[in-house]
Amino acid sequence: MFHWLRDYRRAEVRKRRFPPEWDAFLYANVVHFRVLDEGEREELRAMVQVFLDEKLWEGCGGLELTDEIRVTIAAQACLLQLGLPHDYYRNVESILVYPTTIMIPERQTGVFEHVVAPVEPSRPIVGQAFTHGSVILVWDAVLRGARHPEQGHNVVYHEFAHKLDMLDGAADGTPPLADREQLADWISVCTHEFVHLQRTASQGHKSFVDAYGARNAAEFFAVATEEFFDRPVTLHENAHELYHILSNYYRQDPAERVKRSLHSKKSVKCLN
């Protein structure tokens, strides 16, 4: 009964008129929105409506939440699921948005905790995803990433890729996949590219994939997702097999979208 009521409500929300001012936010802020075809845009608009309706939103650090903030974040999060069977990020309860970079305090050890590794120190962050519950985002980083994909840093893609990864209960760089064949391909390609990135980073060389992805498998998947949507043509040219498995997983081909849009003379050169 609960699922029937939920699905009925979602269907009703998807039918709502998408406000023209929200469309203006998408065209102004989310570069990837411009390269979608009209059918994809319509589906993304409907997904955004449900996402905004179901999630709890909170402005933190003095930030006043606006429709522009919520719509810009929701569109990027939903873009990742545009081709996937999904449940509107069932593992995301709330989105906490700060105006700018925040400091995460040093973790305090418990009274009876036996510490076997160094305690993680205080550090600045622009986003964080928790296994159960919230996603933290920083608005100035969100807007910068949405408007400038050529930089290859998108905190929304990164943190919501973590949430996709966590759907099977573990942040291990492998989201739920369709079958064993897809899993085998994923392990083979990602292991190769991850080890290559670790080697490149340890030698102090730059790669087309951000060195932050060398930290662990979960960060590699999140960083690769940023590249897949932000700089798809570059990723396709430099790591064809990695692009291929990400395309199979997300069921999207952003490099082809970019080429199609460039052919039609749309202004999307910043997606390369």
N, C-alpha and C positions, 0 to 999 in steps of 0.2 A: 504493500500500500504506500509506504513511504517513497519508494522509487517511482511509483506511478505519479504521485503528487509532485515530486521533484521534477520529473520529466515534463509534466503538464505545465508547471510554472515556467520552466526554461523555454518551452515552446512559445508561451505567451510573451515572455520577455524578448525573445528573438524577433517577434513580429512588430515590436515597437518601432516607431519612426526614429531613425538615427539623426540626432540634431545636427543641422548644418554647421554649427560652430565646432562640433566635435570633428567633423570631416576636415574643417579648416586646420585644426590642431594636427591631424594626421598628415595632411599634405605638407604642412610647414615643418613639422618636427621629425617625422618618421620617414626617412629617405626610402627605405625598402617598400613602404606602402605604395609609392609611386610606380614601382615596376610590376606590381601585381596586375593580373588581368581583372576585368570587372567582376567576373564570377568570384574570384578569390577575395576581392575587396568586399563584396557583399557578405561572404561567409565570415570574414574577419570582423566586420562591423557587428554581425549578429553575435559572434563569440565574445566580443568586447562588452556588449550589453549584459550578457549573462555573468561574465567575470566581475564586472562592476557591481552587479546586483547581489552577488553571493559572498564576496569577500569583505572583510572588515578593513577599513582604511583609517590610518591614524597619522596625523602630522606631528612630528616630534622636533624638539629643539627650537621651538618657536615658529616652525613652518606652518603656514595656513594652507591647507589642502584646497586645490582648485580643480575644476573639471579638466583643465589642460594637463595638470600633473597626473591625475588618475587615468585619463584616456591615453596619454603618451606611454605610460607604463603598461597599461592593460594591453594595448595593441602589440607591443613588442613581446610580452609574455605569451600572448595568444598566437603570434606568428609562428612560434616554435611548434605549436600543436595543430597548425592549419591543415596538415596532411595526415595527422595521426588520429586513430580512434582514441578518444580521450574522455575524461570526466572533469574537465575544467580545473585541473590541478586540485584534485581532492585532498592532497596533502598540504595545501596552503590554506591556512585559516585567516591570516591577516597580513597586510603589507604596511610596514612602518617606514615613513619617509622623513628623512632629515634634510635640512637645506644644503649642507656641505659635509666634507669629510669629518668623521667622528673617530674618537679614540676608544678602543676596546680596552678596559682595564685588565691588569694582570690577573690571571685566574688564581683564586684563593684555594689552597688545598684544605681538605676536610681534616677534622681533628684526628680521625682514625685512619686517614689515608696514608698509605706507604708510597712515597714518591720514588719512582724508579727512572724518571726522565726529567730533564729541565722543565720548569714551569714556564708556559708560554708568556712572554712579556707583554706589556701594554703596546698596542700598535694601532696605526691609523687604518681605517677601512672605508670603502665606498659602497660596500654591499656585503651581506651575509645571509646564508640560507640555513635554517635549522631543520633537522630531520623531521621533527613533528612541529607544525605550527607556522611560525612567522618567516617572512622574508624582510630583511632590512635593506633599504636603498637610499642613496644620497641623490637628491634632485639635480644638483648641478652636473654631476657625473652622468646621470640618466640622460639629461638633455644634450650634453656634449656628445655622448656616444650615439644617440639617435640621429643627430644632425650631421655627424662627421664619421661615417662608417669607414672612410679611408684610413682612419687611425687604428682600426682593428681592435678597439676596446669598447665593449658594450656591457655594462654592469647588469642590465636586465637579462640579456641573453645568458650571461654567465651564471647568475644566481638561479634562474629558472631552469637552466640545463642541470644544475645540481638537484633541483627538485624532481626533474624527470629521472635522473639517476637514482634518486632515493625512493622511487615508487616501489621497488622490490625490497625495500627495507635496509639497503646498504648503499653508502656513497662510495662506490668502487670503480667508477668510470665505465660501467656497463649498465645502461638502462634496460628495462624489460624488452626483449627482442622477440621476433615472430616465431623463430624455430631454431633448431640446433645448427642448421647450415648457416643461418645468419650469425649465430653466436660464434661459430668457428671462424668465419671470415672476420668478424669483429675482433676477436682475440688475436688473430694472426696479424692483421694490419695495424691495429692500435699498439700492440706490443712492439712491433718493428719501429713505428713512428715515435713512440714514447722513448724507447731506448736511444734512438737517433737524436731526439731533442735533448735528452739528458747528456749525451756525449757532447753535443754541440755547445750546450750551456756551460758544461764543466770546463770546456776549453776557451770560454770567453767569446765565442763567436755568436753572431746574430742569426736567427732563423726567421722564416716567414711566419712561424708559429711562435707566439710569445713565450719567453723562457719560463714564465710563471707556471706553465703547463708541465714543466719538468719536476715539479714538487712531488706529485703523486698521480695515480691514474685518474682520480676524480677531477683534479684540476686540469689534467690533460684534456678530458672530454669537454669540460666547460670552455676552455680556451679554444679548442678545435671548433666548437659550436660558434663562438664569436667569429672566427675566421670564415666559417662556412656561410654565414649570413652577411657578414660585413664585407669580406673580400673574396667572394666565391670564385671569381675568375683566376685570381692569383693562387688560391688553394688548389684549384683544378689543374693549373699548369705545373705546380711544384710538387703536389702529392696527389696524383690522380686516384690512387687506390683509397686513400683516406677520404677524399671527396666522395668517391663512389659509395663507400659504406655509410657515410653520413647521409648521403642522398637517399639511399635505400631505407635508412632508419626514419628520417624525417618525412620521406615520401614527397620531397620537394627538390627542385633543380634551380636554385637561385642563379647559378652562372648562366643558364639558358635564359632566364628572365632578363638578366642584365644585357645579354647580347641582343635579345629581341627588342628591348627598349632602346638600345643604342641604334639599332637598325631603323627604328621608327623615329629617331632623332629626339627622344626624350632626354631631359637633362639628368642623367644618373651616372656621370663619369666618376663620381666619388665612390661608387660601388664598382670595384675592379676585380 
